[in-house]
Amino acid sequence: MEPMLQVRNLSVQYEGSGSPVRAVRDVSFDISRGEVVGLLGESGAGKSTLAATLLQLLPPTARIVSGSVRLMKRELTRLKEKELEGIRGAELSLIFQEPAISLSPVMRVGTQIANVVRAHRGWNRARCRDHAEKLMAKVGLGDTKRMYEGYPHELSSGEKQKIVVAQAIACEPAIVIADEPTANLDSATEAQVLQLFRDLKARFSLGLLFITHNPILLAGFADRVMVMYAGQIVEQGPAADVLRQPLHPYTAGLLRCVPDDRPLGSGRKSILPILGDPPDLAALPNGCAFEVRCRFRSPVCASCIPDVTQPARERSVRCFNPGATN
């Protein structure tokens, strides 16, 4: 199956009065229709900058240094803003971490969904409203006629996130990017939203890039996982393999930070934080960006940046000592 989204050797940096901040460095990956790809990493790893780049929504201080972003064979980095406006929301959608970014406080939420359809499909108001109410039902919102007339401040956090999801899928895009969509939700609502994404994957066969700092959310949900550190994808592969047998020490470190719910005496592991801090992206080291925090570093790690290698089928890693994670 040919990928719907293809990213090749993408690098992005922020520029100001000081040294450039190299937020995304030589990133390559694919997403196919119906595939859920998890993007995992700490805050500041470059995940949100990557998401903004895919939609060509970078701020004026940022620029694409090199690379390619192709959506269904079209090179997005070369399109004019008018052409991009026809793609955003229709073929490539973004779900923000905070619904307030997407929802106007002075407009009825149903109208905000209907406006997405009207902008891209050109349907009349009645048809757009009918479609919006059906979408609200599909994302698990009851009493859709009443909900349609509501305002964001009248909705719970979970309901607002479901409205944003309905906006994102309104025109059945090929790819949806969800940027930490459960970060500000309680555990029960988080579980509901994750189940919603599972249902949408099955119903619409959309490709989903699910961005998170929490590996627990990706287990049993993502098909593949990419791990991002200091602007680079340091490991990627099938989700079950990456989460059970990580090849990069950073991935293993993230997994050791996950709380273990098993009782004492049953093999429960202690939480082991990753020592140190991520590097300054405006003053990156000459070698591996994780070297100073790595328990398995060797002399070459401080002087050379590791290339991407494929030590196993469907897996890739940037590390001079792949598999040294215990």
MILUM-948851 format. One record per atom (N, C-alpha, C): residue number from 1; x, y, z. Coordinates in steps of 0.001 Angstrom, whole numbers. Layout:
# residues N
> NUM|X|Y|Z
...
//
This chain:
# residues 326
> 1|844|-1192|0
> 1|0|0|0
> 1|884|1248|0
> 2|621|2152|-919
> 2|1419|3371|-994
> 2|1017|4323|130
> 3|2009|4910|822
> 3|1692|5813|1942
> 3|883|7025|1486
> 4|-12|7487|2371
> 4|-755|8716|2107
> 4|124|9931|2385
> 5|952|9818|3426
> 5|1852|10904|3816
> 5|3277|10387|3803
> 6|4156|11103|3125
> 6|5574|10743|3061
> 6|6414|11953|3461
> 7|7221|11772|4490
> 7|8132|12825|4954
> 7|9557|12322|4773
> 8|10384|13150|4138
> 8|11751|12732|3844
> 8|12748|13818|4231
> 9|13691|13437|5096
> 9|14850|14276|5442
> 9|14451|15696|5822
> 10|13397|15807|6625
> 10|12846|17107|6981
> 10|13630|17739|8129
> 11|14060|18965|7941
> 11|14751|19737|8976
> 11|14117|21124|9066
> 12|13865|21570|10303
> 12|13228|22860|10557
> 12|13982|23565|11679
> 13|14166|24857|11545
> 13|14818|25597|12609
> 13|14140|26947|12843
> 14|14256|27420|14092
> 14|13785|28751|14469
> 14|14967|29703|14448
> 15|14737|30885|13927
> 15|15825|31840|13779
> 15|15469|33150|14472
> 16|16447|33703|15155
> 16|16265|34972|15854
> 16|17592|35679|15954
> 17|17794|36336|17081
> 17|19033|37099|17253
> 17|20218|36208|17585
> 18|19971|35016|18156
> 18|21047|34112|18520
> 18|21227|32987|17510
> 19|21796|31898|17982
> 19|22005|30733|17122
> 19|20672|30088|16768
> 20|20552|29506|15583
> 20|19300|28842|15194
> 20|18947|27696|16142
> 21|17666|27565|16411
> 21|17170|26453|17221
> 21|16743|25350|16263
> 22|17479|24246|16274
> 22|17244|23161|15306
> 22|16203|22200|15869
> 23|14939|22547|15652
> 23|13835|21850|16309
> 23|13505|20498|15684
> 24|13692|20370|14375
> 24|13441|19110|13661
> 24|14666|18834|12799
> 25|15220|17614|12921
> 25|16489|17326|12252
> 25|16425|16021|11470
> 26|16392|16137|10167
> 26|16526|14992|9263
> 26|15512|13887|9575
> 27|14241|14270|9624
> 27|13168|13335|9981
> 27|12549|12734|8727
> 28|12368|11418|8735
> 28|11741|10698|7621
> 28|10768|9660|8169
> 29|9576|9585|7584
> 29|8612|8555|7955
> 29|7459|8556|6957
> 30|6631|7507|6996
> 30|5432|7375|6175
> 30|4235|7090|7070
> 31|3049|7458|6593
> 31|1801|7041|7224
> 31|860|6585|6120
> 32|301|5388|6272
> 32|-627|4836|5291
> 32|-2060|4981|5787
> 33|-3009|4846|4866
> 33|-4426|4922|5232
> 33|-4751|3819|6234
> 34|-5485|4192|7279
> 34|-5878|3222|8285
> 34|-4813|2890|9302
> 35|-3684|3578|9260
> 35|-2575|3279|10160
> 35|-2491|4319|11278
> 36|-2266|3849|12501
> 36|-2030|4739|13643
> 36|-546|4716|13964
> 37|84|5882|13861
> 37|1508|6014|14166
> 37|1650|6903|15396
> 38|2268|6380|16434
> 38|2505|7151|17644
> 38|3826|7886|17562
> 39|3826|9160|17953
> 39|5056|9958|18031
> 39|5296|10243|19505
> 40|6346|9647|20049
> 40|6592|9639|21488
> 40|7845|10433|21820
> 41|7770|11249|22876
> 41|8945|11989|23303
> 41|8618|12998|24388
> 42|9657|13474|25067
> 42|9492|14473|26107
> 42|9052|15816|25528
> 43|8622|16707|26397
> 43|8352|18084|25989
> 43|9644|18707|25471
> 44|9530|19463|24379
> 44|10707|20095|23806
> 44|11460|19239|22811
> 45|10932|18034|22522
> 45|11619|17133|21599
> 45|11477|17561|20143
> 46|10472|18404|19847
> 46|10223|18834|18477
> 46|8942|18288|17889
> 47|8137|17609|18705
> 47|6936|16942|18203
> 47|5921|17931|17640
> 48|5632|18983|18397
> 48|4636|19953|17939
> 48|5138|20766|16751
> 49|6430|21037|16709
> 49|6987|21725|15537
> 49|6850|20853|14305
> 50|7084|19556|14457
> 50|6901|18637|13340
> 50|5454|18655|12869
> 51|4504|18623|13797
> 51|3086|18654|13430
> 51|2748|19928|12669
> 52|3228|21067|13157
> 52|2960|22340|12484
> 52|3575|22373|11093
> 53|4726|21748|10943
> 53|5392|21721|9642
> 53|4594|20907|8638
> 54|4026|19799|9080
> 54|3249|18959|8172
> 54|2076|19731|7580
> 55|1488|20620|8371
> 55|366|21426|7891
> 55|810|22763|7314
> 56|2120|23006|7302
> 56|2664|24274|6816
> 56|2084|25442|7619
> 57|2131|25301|8945
> 57|1614|26315|9858
> 57|2705|26837|10783
> 58|3910|26905|10291
> 58|5025|27387|11096
> 58|4923|28899|11318
> 59|5380|29374|12466
> 59|5394|30821|12708
> 59|6456|31500|11847
> 60|6416|32823|11751
> 60|7380|33534|10897
> 60|8835|33324|11287
> 61|9083|32989|12564
> 61|10467|32805|13016
> 61|11047|31452|12625
> 62|10214|30559|12083
> 62|10678|29215|11720
> 62|10725|29060|10204
> 63|11636|28209|9753
> 63|11694|27915|8319
> 63|12134|26471|8107
> 64|11675|25916|6986
> 64|12103|24583|6586
> 64|13475|24709|5936
> 65|14460|24053|6506
> 65|15831|24113|5993
> 65|15996|23167|4814
> 66|15403|21984|4946
> 66|15511|20988|3880
> 66|14436|19940|4073
> 67|14225|19146|3028
> 67|13325|18016|3147
> 67|12034|18163|2370
> 68|11214|17140|2475
> 68|10010|17025|1665
> 68|8842|16530|2514
> 69|7644|17091|2252
> 69|6395|16625|2863
> 69|5404|16406|1731
> 70|5080|15144|1466
> 70|4198|14821|347
> 70|2914|14165|870
> 71|1787|14767|520
> 71|475|14226|865
> 71|-193|13760|-411
> 72|-371|12463|-527
> 72|-963|11863|-1729
> 72|-268|12411|-2991
> 73|1052|12361|-2953
> 73|1950|12693|-4071
> 73|2095|14193|-4338
> 74|1450|15053|-3532
> 74|1614|16495|-3708
> 74|2624|17019|-2705
> 75|3556|17828|-3174
> 75|4582|18390|-2309
> 75|4031|19630|-1605
> 76|3738|19494|-304
> 76|3091|20574|432
> 76|3999|21783|621
> 77|5296|21571|689
> 77|6213|22689|945
> 77|6276|23667|-223
> 78|5754|23277|-1377
> 78|5805|24144|-2558
> 78|4472|24793|-2892
> 79|3432|24468|-2123
> 79|2110|25002|-2424
> 79|1939|26407|-1870
> 80|1109|27195|-2539
> 80|785|28526|-2057
> 80|-271|28428|-950
> 81|-390|29494|-165
> 81|-1283|29486|989
> 81|-2730|29169|583
> 82|-3197|29689|-526
> 82|-4570|29419|-968
> 82|-4776|27934|-1224
> 83|-3784|27281|-1810
> 83|-3886|25842|-2060
> 83|-3869|25074|-741
> 84|-3046|25520|206
> 84|-2968|24855|1504
> 84|-4268|24981|2283
> 85|-4941|26114|2144
> 85|-6220|26302|2820
> 85|-7255|25291|2351
> 86|-7166|24885|1101
> 86|-8084|23878|579
> 86|-7761|22476|1053
> 87|-6532|22277|1574
> 87|-6100|20960|2046
> 87|-6322|20805|3547
> 88|-6004|21858|4306
> 88|-6169|21792|5761
> 88|-7644|21626|6115
> 89|-7929|20615|6895
> 89|-9313|20350|7283
> 89|-10026|19415|6341
> 90|-9640|19432|5060
> 90|-10287|18566|4082
> 90|-9521|17266|3873
> 91|-8198|17361|3773
> 91|-7370|16188|3506
> 91|-6356|15916|4614
> 92|-6031|16945|5384
> 92|-5056|16841|6470
> 92|-5549|17719|7618
> 93|-5824|17105|8764
> 93|-6413|17839|9888
> 93|-5532|17748|11119
> 94|-5661|18755|11992
> 94|-4894|18808|13231
> 94|-5836|18966|14413
> 95|-5646|18133|15423
> 95|-6359|18246|16687
> 95|-5372|18757|17719
> 96|-5639|19951|18252
> 96|-4736|20553|19222
> 96|-4933|19931|20606
> 97|-3897|20089|21431
> 97|-3963|19626|22820
> 97|-5054|20352|23592
> 98|-5196|21644|23348
> 98|-6170|22460|24061
> 98|-7317|22852|23134
> 99|-8545|22357|23382
> 99|-9676|22679|22500
> 99|-9920|24169|22324
> 100|-9530|24986|23309
> 100|-9768|26426|23222
> 100|-9074|27045|22014
> 101|-8005|26399|21527
> 101|-7305|26908|20351
> 101|-8192|26773|19113
> 102|-8993|25722|19071
> 102|-9807|25421|17897
> 102|-11219|25984|17972
> 103|-11728|26212|19185
> 103|-13135|26585|19345
> 103|-13282|28056|19712
> 104|-14129|28755|18972
> 104|-14446|30138|19290
> 104|-15405|30161|20479
> 105|-15139|30983|21493
> 105|-16028|31012|22671
> 105|-17370|31665|22406
> 106|-17514|32380|21292
> 106|-18750|33131|21038
> 106|-19582|32522|19908
> 107|-19241|31303|19496
> 107|-19975|30655|18409
> 107|-20465|29282|18874
> 108|-21679|28929|18483
> 108|-22222|27621|18847
> 108|-21319|26516|18281
> 109|-21124|25465|19086
> 109|-20163|24439|18690
> 109|-20605|23694|17436
> 110|-21904|23485|17295
> 110|-22390|22807|16095
> 110|-22103|23607|14840
> 111|-22276|24917|14944
> 111|-21990|25789|13809
> 111|-20510|25710|13431
> 112|-19659|25560|14429
> 112|-18222|25494|14155
> 112|-17858|24222|13386
> 113|-18560|23134|13652
> 113|-18361|21911|12859
> 113|-18919|22112|11453
> 114|-20130|22655|11384
> 114|-20782|22859|10087
> 114|-19976|23787|9190
> 115|-19300|24762|9773
> 115|-18520|25714|8973
> 115|-17349|25050|8263
> 116|-16778|24009|8887
> 116|-15686|23270|8239
> 116|-16208|22615|6959
> 117|-17368|21981|7068
> 117|-17962|21299|5912
> 117|-18345|22317|4833
> 118|-18942|23411|5260
> 118|-19371|24435|4298
> 118|-18186|25018|3537
> 119|-17067|25215|4242
> 119|-15886|25804|3607
> 119|-15304|24900|2537
> 120|-15350|23576|2784
> 120|-14678|22658|1865
> 120|-15634|21962|890
> 121|-16884|21775|1298
> 121|-17835|21057|444
> 121|-18799|21990|-278
> 122|-19013|23183|272
> 122|-19924|24130|-365
> 122|-21386|23769|-236
> 123|-21747|22945|743
> 123|-23143|22543|930
> 123|-23954|23696|1524
> 124|-25286|23611|1419
> 124|-26130|24626|2033
> 124|-26165|24423|3555
> 125|-26701|25407|4264
> 125|-26658|25403|5717
> 125|-27389|24199|6327
> 126|-28526|23862|5756
> 126|-29305|22750|6308
> 126|-28548|21437|6186
> 127|-27939|21217|5039
> 127|-27194|19971|4842
> 127|-25965|19940|5747
> 128|-25299|21090|5917
> 128|-24125|21148|6794
> 128|-24507|20864|8241
> 129|-25653|21400|8660
> 129|-26107|21151|10034
> 129|-26421|19672|10226
> 130|-27125|19094|9276
> 130|-27458|17673|9380
> 130|-26192|16825|9469
> 131|-25191|17155|8652
> 131|-23918|16417|8666
> 131|-23215|16608|10011
> 132|-23232|17836|10538
> 132|-22581|18112|11820
> 132|-23229|17319|12946
> 133|-24567|17243|12953
> 133|-25249|16488|13999
> 133|-24926|14997|13908
> 134|-24816|14486|12702
> 134|-24440|13075|12540
> 134|-23020|12827|13045
> 135|-22139|13777|12782
> 135|-20763|13652|13266
> 135|-20718|13671|14795
> 136|-21523|14536|15386
> 136|-21560|14609|16844
> 136|-22018|13285|17442
> 137|-22968|12645|16780
> 137|-23409|11328|17241
> 137|-22293|10293|17087
> 138|-21554|10375|15994
> 138|-20480|9413|15746
> 138|-19356|9518|16767
> 139|-19114|10714|17284
> 139|-18042|10869|18274
> 139|-18551|10685|19706
> 140|-19817|10262|19838
> 140|-20326|9894|21155
> 140|-20980|10998|21947
> 141|-21470|12036|21278
> 141|-22183|13119|21953
> 141|-23686|12889|21839
> 142|-24358|12766|22969
> 142|-25790|12528|22960
> 142|-26590|13810|22794
> 143|-27878|13661|22496
> 143|-28792|14803|22316
> 143|-28135|15842|21400
> 144|-27881|15422|20182
> 144|-27081|16252|19272
> 144|-27742|17580|18913
> 145|-29061|17615|18887
> 145|-29731|18883|18554
> 145|-29479|19923|19640
> 146|-29545|19493|20906
> 146|-29249|20411|22004
> 146|-27763|20762|22022
> 147|-26933|19757|21816
> 147|-25497|19982|21849
> 147|-25060|20938|20744
> 148|-25710|20838|19599
> 148|-25381|21710|18459
> 148|-25504|23180|18852
> 149|-26491|23503|19677
> 149|-26765|24891|20039
> 149|-25901|25388|21197
> 150|-25092|24492|21783
> 150|-24315|24874|22955
> 150|-23072|25688|22614
> 151|-22536|26344|23637
> 151|-21293|27106|23521
> 151|-20180|26365|24261
> 152|-18924|26588|23879
> 152|-17823|25839|24506
> 152|-17813|25884|26031
> 153|-18148|27041|26637
> 153|-18086|27151|28104
> 153|-19157|26305|28791
> 154|-20147|25838|28036
> 154|-21215|25024|28607
> 154|-20890|23532|28557
> 155|-19759|23178|27951
> 155|-19390|21771|27748
> 155|-18275|21360|28704
> 156|-18231|20076|29003
> 156|-17127|19529|29798
> 156|-15878|19438|28935
> 157|-14732|19180|29560
> 157|-13478|19052|28806
> 157|-13558|17927|27783
> 158|-14149|16807|28196
> 158|-14281|15683|27277
> 158|-15193|15989|26108
> 159|-16299|16689|26379
> 159|-17226|17051|25305
> 159|-16569|18016|24322
> 160|-15815|18976|24833
> 160|-15122|19913|23936
> 160|-14102|19184|23071
> 161|-13401|18212|23650
> 161|-12425|17478|22848
> 161|-13120|16661|21769
> 162|-14291|16127|22067
> 162|-15051|15382|21062
> 162|-15540|16303|19941
> 163|-15912|17532|20280
> 163|-16303|18507|19253
> 163|-15121|18782|18327
> 164|-13933|18938|18896
> 164|-12735|19199|18087
> 164|-12434|18010|17181
> 165|-12630|16797|17695
> 165|-12437|15607|16865
> 165|-13442|15596|15721
> 166|-14697|15948|16019
> 166|-15719|16004|14963
> 166|-15338|17017|13887
> 167|-14800|18161|14290
> 167|-14298|19137|13319
> 167|-13229|18517|12434
> 168|-12306|17799|13064
> 168|-11154|17266|12336
> 168|-11548|16217|11306
> 169|-12594|15451|11581
> 169|-12993|14374|10660
> 169|-14170|14767|9787
> 170|-14593|16028|9859
> 170|-15817|16458|9177
> 170|-15794|16186|7689
> 171|-14642|16319|7056
> 171|-14535|16109|5606
> 171|-13797|14818|5274
> 172|-13712|13924|6266
> 172|-13061|12623|6085
> 172|-11664|12767|5476
> 173|-10752|13450|6179
> 173|-9393|13637|5658
> 173|-8625|12320|5597
> 174|-7587|12309|4779
> 174|-6743|11124|4671
> 174|-5904|10939|5929
> 175|-5448|12055|6508
> 175|-4558|12022|7666
> 175|-5066|12989|8726
> 176|-5087|12529|9973
> 176|-5384|13388|11121
> 176|-4178|13367|12051
> 177|-3760|14554|12495
> 177|-2660|14691|13445
> 177|-3263|15099|14781
> 178|-3061|14291|15806
> 178|-3596|14575|17137
> 178|-2418|14898|18054
> 179|-2303|16169|18453
> 179|-1173|16643|19250
> 179|-1532|16634|20731
> 180|-1115|15577|21432
> 180|-1387|15405|22866
> 180|-2873|15635|23178
> 181|-3779|14944|22487
> 181|-5221|15253|22640
> 181|-5823|14883|23981
> 182|-5098|14084|24789
> 182|-5649|13682|26093
> 182|-4862|14272|27257
> 183|-3942|15193|26986
> 183|-3016|15675|28018
> 183|-3714|16340|29189
> 184|-4821|17038|28946
> 184|-5482|17796|30009
> 184|-6786|17155|30486
> 185|-6927|15855|30222
> 185|-8161|15163|30586
> 185|-7941|14253|31788
> 186|-9003|14016|32556
> 186|-8897|13048|33650
> 186|-8855|11640|33066
> 187|-8533|10672|33901
> 187|-8296|9305|33415
> 187|-9507|8705|32713
> 188|-10699|8932|33279
> 188|-11911|8358|32685
> 188|-12185|8974|31320
> 189|-12056|10303|31211
> 189|-12298|10967|29932
> 189|-11209|10608|28929
> 190|-9986|10467|29410
> 190|-8885|10054|28541
> 190|-9183|8705|27896
> 191|-9692|7765|28687
> 191|-10028|6436|28162
> 191|-11131|6539|27108
> 192|-12109|7417|27330
> 192|-13187|7601|26363
> 192|-12665|8151|25041
> 193|-11762|9137|25113
> 193|-11226|9744|23900
> 193|-10356|8743|23133
> 194|-9574|7947|23853
> 194|-8767|6927|23182
> 194|-9651|5903|22480
> 195|-10732|5502|23133
> 195|-11655|4563|22491
> 195|-12294|5194|21271
> 196|-12564|6490|21352
> 196|-13119|7209|20209
> 196|-12169|7130|19017
> 197|-10882|7341|19255
> 197|-9919|7257|18165
> 197|-9853|5844|17580
> 198|-9955|4835|18435
> 198|-9970|3452|17932
> 198|-11184|3231|17020
> 199|-12336|3734|17454
> 199|-13557|3568|16657
> 199|-13441|4303|15323
> 200|-12875|5513|15359
> 200|-12753|6303|14132
> 200|-11806|5642|13146
> 201|-10738|5046|13669
> 201|-9798|4345|12792
> 201|-10519|3233|12031
> 202|-11330|2468|12755
> 202|-12042|1357|12123
> 202|-13117|1841|11160
> 203|-13790|2944|11507
> 203|-14933|3411|10724
> 203|-14517|4177|9473
> 204|-13476|5010|9590
> 204|-13112|5908|8490
> 204|-11820|5516|7766
> 205|-11060|4565|8317
> 205|-9785|4148|7705
> 205|-8848|5333|7473
> 206|-8885|6278|8408
> 206|-7990|7421|8275
> 206|-6616|7073|8834
> 207|-5599|7778|8368
> 207|-4272|7661|8949
> 207|-4173|8622|10115
> 208|-3595|8186|11209
> 208|-3542|9007|12418
> 208|-2112|9100|12932
> 209|-1629|10336|13112
> 209|-372|10590|13812
> 209|-745|11046|15212
> 210|-483|10200|16203
> 210|-902|10454|17583
> 210|329|10836|18390
> 211|387|12108|18797
> 211|1557|12648|19489
> 211|1330|12590|20994
> 212|2316|12062|21731
> 212|2175|11937|23170
> 212|3543|11843|23839
> 213|3567|12117|25141
> 213|4769|11887|25940
> 213|4610|10616|26777
> 214|3449|9966|26674
> 214|3109|8837|27541
> 214|3032|7539|26737
> 215|4008|6649|26896
> 215|3987|5397|26120
> 215|2804|4495|26438
> 216|2213|4633|27628
> 216|1077|3791|27994
> 216|-73|3976|26999
> 217|-257|5194|26505
> 217|-1375|5478|25604
> 217|-1231|4768|24266
> 218|1|4410|23894
> 218|239|3820|22584
> 218|126|2300|22590
> 219|258|1689|23752
> 219|202|229|23848
> 219|-1190|-271|23463
> 220|-1256|-1183|22528
> 220|-2527|-1733|22082
> 220|-3349|-789|21231
> 221|-2786|359|20883
> 221|-3519|1361|20102
> 221|-2787|1691|18815
> 222|-1505|2016|18909
> 222|-719|2381|17730
> 222|-259|1143|16972
> 223|-171|1290|15660
> 223|416|233|14826
> 223|1933|336|14822
> 224|2422|1578|14734
> 224|3865|1830|14765
> 224|4145|2967|15744
> 225|5372|2996|16239
> 225|5794|4053|17151
> 225|7090|4665|16646
> 226|7146|5998|16671
> 226|8373|6736|16411
> 226|8743|7457|17705
> 227|10009|7395|18059
> 227|10486|8042|19283
> 227|11354|9231|18883
> 228|11018|10416|19407
> 228|11706|11647|19025
> 228|12492|12200|20204
> 229|13730|12581|19918
> 229|14589|13178|20943
> 229|15450|14253|20294
> 230|15427|15440|20870
> 230|16253|16560|20388
> 230|16105|16764|18883
> 231|14857|16669|18403
> 231|14573|16963|17010
> 231|14748|15818|16044
> 232|15250|14676|16507
> 232|15473|13527|15626
> 232|14564|12364|15995
> 233|14197|11548|14995
> 233|13559|10265|15261
> 233|14700|9293|15579
> 234|14784|8869|16842
> 234|15897|8016|17249
> 234|15552|6535|17159
> 235|14245|6230|17079
> 235|13843|4836|16920
> 235|12446|4790|16339
> 236|12182|3833|15465
> 236|10817|3580|15024
> 236|10661|2128|14609
> 237|9423|1657|14711
> 237|9139|275|14366
> 237|7740|-100|14815
> 238|7344|-1373|14634
> 238|6035|-1824|15115
> 238|5876|-1530|16602
> 239|4701|-1062|16986
> 239|4502|-600|18362
> 239|4828|-1672|19396
> 240|4363|-2892|19165
> 240|4600|-3951|20147
> 240|6086|-4200|20341
> 241|6851|-4148|19265
> 241|8295|-4392|19360
> 241|9011|-3256|20075
> 242|8687|-2020|19688
> 242|9363|-864|20286
> 242|9061|-771|21775
> 243|7817|-1011|22171
> 243|7427|-844|23566
> 243|7847|-2021|24444
> 244|8061|-3188|23837
> 244|8475|-4359|24633
> 244|9982|-4562|24614
> 245|10608|-4301|23479
> 245|12049|-4501|23346
> 245|12681|-3297|22651
> 246|12802|-2192|23357
> 246|13368|-985|22743
> 246|14825|-1197|22356
> 247|15220|-544|21278
> 247|16600|-623|20806
> 247|17430|589|21210
> 248|16775|1719|21441
> 248|17510|2932|21794
> 248|17449|3142|23311
> 249|18569|3514|23941
> 249|18559|3752|25392
> 249|17553|4805|25833
> 250|17279|5788|24987
> 250|16297|6805|25352
> 250|14899|6202|25423
> 251|14537|5362|24462
> 251|13234|4694|24490
> 251|13099|3857|25750
> 252|14153|3110|26058
> 252|14134|2293|27277
> 252|13976|3166|28512
> 253|14623|4336|28513
> 253|14507|5253|29632
> 253|13095|5773|29806
> 254|12419|6104|28691
> 254|11032|6541|28768
> 254|10150|5452|29369
> 255|10375|4221|28961
> 255|9553|3120|29461
> 255|9814|2844|30939
> 256|11043|3096|31395
> 256|11328|2912|32821
> 256|10687|3991|33689
> 257|10231|5086|33056
> 257|9543|6158|33793
> 257|8049|5883|33979
> 258|7562|4809|33365
> 258|6131|4507|33419
> 258|5801|3845|34750
> 259|4794|4337|35483
> 259|4404|3700|36742
> 259|3954|2263|36525
> 260|4294|1400|37484
> 260|3922|-12|37451
> 260|2838|-246|38491
> 261|1649|-693|38029
> 261|510|-858|38937
> 261|516|-2177|39702
> 262|1486|-3062|39390
> 262|1479|-4356|40067
> 262|1830|-4197|41547
> 263|1277|-5071|42429
> 263|1566|-4955|43862
> 263|3006|-5328|44187
> 264|3475|-4881|45335
> 264|4816|-5236|45788
> 264|4960|-6753|45894
> 265|6130|-7260|45554
> 265|6388|-8683|45632
> 265|5973|-9457|44407
> 266|5440|-8766|43363
> 266|4981|-9475|42159
> 266|5836|-9125|40945
> 267|7055|-8709|41202
> 267|7944|-8364|40094
> 267|7844|-6923|39671
> 268|7177|-6083|40489
> 268|7024|-4680|40134
> 268|8383|-3993|40070
> 269|8553|-3165|39036
> 269|9803|-2451|38852
> 269|9694|-1028|39392
> 270|10800|-519|39900
> 270|10824|859|40382
> 270|10891|1816|39206
> 271|10335|3027|39404
> 271|10444|4067|38393
> 271|11862|4610|38403
> 272|12500|4621|37249
> 272|13873|5109|37127
> 272|13890|6301|36185
> 273|14018|7504|36700
> 273|14026|8677|35818
> 273|15285|8728|34965
> 274|15159|9379|33813
> 274|16329|9615|32965
> 274|17097|10781|33570
> 275|18344|10565|33907
> 275|19139|11606|34542
> 275|19485|12715|33550
> 276|19646|13924|34085
> 276|20045|15037|33230
> 276|18877|15662|32482
> 277|19201|16607|31616
> 277|18203|17342|30848
> 277|18470|17211|29352
> 278|17431|17372|28532
> 278|17652|17377|27083
> 278|18589|18522|26700
> 279|19284|18389|25584
> 279|20244|19422|25184
> 279|19561|20694|24690
> 280|20307|21767|24689
> 280|19866|23029|24107
> 280|19887|22881|22591
> 281|18740|23024|21937
> 281|18662|22818|20494
> 281|19349|23932|19703
> 282|19772|24968|20399
> 282|20560|26021|19753
> 282|22057|25806|19961
> 283|22407|24798|20748
> 283|23825|24504|21002
> 283|24010|22997|21137
> 284|23664|22284|20081
> 284|23720|20829|20103
> 284|25168|20334|20138
> 285|25400|19196|20785
> 285|26759|18647|20829
> 285|27199|18118|19466
> 286|28497|17835|19342
> 286|29028|17325|18075
> 286|28566|15900|17791
> 287|28323|15142|18837
> 287|27945|13748|18662
> 287|26476|13500|18912
> 288|26172|12340|19476
> 288|24788|11957|19784
> 288|24221|12901|20831
> 289|23017|13402|20592
> 289|22401|14360|21510
> 289|22051|13728|22850
> 290|21938|12418|22919
> 290|21584|11731|24160
> 290|22811|11280|24940
> 291|23982|11470|24389
> 291|25221|10897|24947
> 291|25438|11216|26421
> 292|25242|12471|26827
> 292|25541|12846|28213
> 292|24560|12223|29206
> 293|23418|11759|28744
> 293|22422|11160|29632
> 293|22414|9637|29551
> 294|23226|9083|28675
> 294|23157|7651|28355
> 294|24088|6827|29237
> 295|23562|5758|29790
> 295|24372|4854|30627
> 295|25244|3932|29800
> 296|25006|3884|28485
> 296|25720|2939|27626
> 296|26613|3638|26607
> 297|26952|4881|26865
> 297|27741|5647|25901
> 297|29149|5080|25773
> 298|29691|5278|24575
> 298|31073|4897|24283
> 298|31772|6121|23698
> 299|33080|6115|23556
> 299|33798|7304|23083
> 299|33271|7873|21762
> 300|32863|7004|20831
> 300|32412|7487|19527
> 300|31131|8312|19645
> 301|30334|8073|20683
> 301|29054|8765|20846
> 301|29244|10272|21040
> 302|30367|10669|21627
> 302|30597|12089|21910
> 302|31096|12856|20695
> 303|31583|12160|19697
> 303|32213|12845|18567
> 303|31475|12693|17246
> 304|30591|11718|17134
> 304|29906|11456|15858
> 304|28397|11311|16083
> 305|27628|11784|15113
> 305|26183|11601|15141
> 305|25859|10252|14490
> 306|25162|9374|15180
> 306|24878|8054|14596
> 306|23927|8153|13410
> 307|24207|7343|12397
> 307|23294|7242|11259
> 307|22132|6318|11611
> 308|21103|6362|10778
> 308|19980|5444|10947
> 308|20394|4066|10452
> 309|20208|3046|11283
> 309|20471|1664|10888
> 309|19203|851|11073
> 310|19162|-311|10434
> 310|18010|-1200|10534
> 310|18473|-2559|11063
> 311|18574|-2688|12371
> 311|19072|-3940|12955
> 311|18081|-5092|12906
> 312|16827|-4801|12620
> 312|15800|-5838|12532
> 312|14763|-5411|11506
> 313|13980|-6370|11034
> 313|12973|-6100|10026
> 313|11966|-5072|10545
> 314|11680|-4057|9732
> 314|10715|-3005|10016
> 314|11102|-2126|11201
> 315|12371|-2193|11610
> 315|12818|-1371|12728
> 315|14029|-546|12324
> 316|14123|667|12870
> 316|15276|1517|12618
> 316|15640|2250|13898
> 317|16919|2617|14009
> 317|17404|3247|15231
> 317|18625|4094|14911
> 318|18776|5206|15645
> 318|19978|6044|15570
> 318|20784|5804|16850
> 319|21693|4872|16817
> 319|22461|4551|18015
> 319|23676|3716|17633
> 320|24815|4000|18275
> 320|26014|3192|18033
> 320|25975|1882|18811
> 321|25106|1793|19813
> 321|25001|577|20631
> 321|23549|128|20742
> 322|22879|-134|19616
> 322|21459|-498|19682
> 322|21232|-1770|20481
> 323|20207|-1739|21297
> 323|19877|-2906|22108
> 323|20505|-2882|23480
> 324|21452|-1974|23730
> 324|22085|-1863|25050
> 324|21189|-1014|25931
> 325|20133|-1619|26455
> 325|19091|-833|27141
> 325|18771|-1331|28541
> 326|19436|-2372|29019
> 326|19077|-2929|30331
> 326|20012|-2437|31423
//
